[in-house]
């Protein structure tokens, strides 16, 4: 099962991310895939604002992970530069602790991701237009998508 939503502006992307942030809880995992410039970091920044995080959120490309405090603790991972997915960064603590987690370039650590998660692919169209494809893994994430998209 997958859900698709076409976004026509930066504001719509921000609203989608903010609305998703209102639905998540501890141990929820969201993965983001998309080409460079597709909007993964923009989505994540708006998601963080939706969690009440006031610090500047930017991509942790060189540090792999940044943590923030908001309504929920928030882990932001960018695993693009992770050379070896066998490297244990404390995956259980990251995914099964008290935080919500977003992982950019998640396909690179597919084997350590939780079985249940929300996978989001972002496809660039022209200008600020994007196609978001949401793939829920598990009933919890299916309900989340239905609520998010009003289905």
Order of alpha helices (4+ residues) and beta strands (2+ residues): beta-alpha-beta-alpha-beta-beta-alpha-beta-beta-beta-alpha
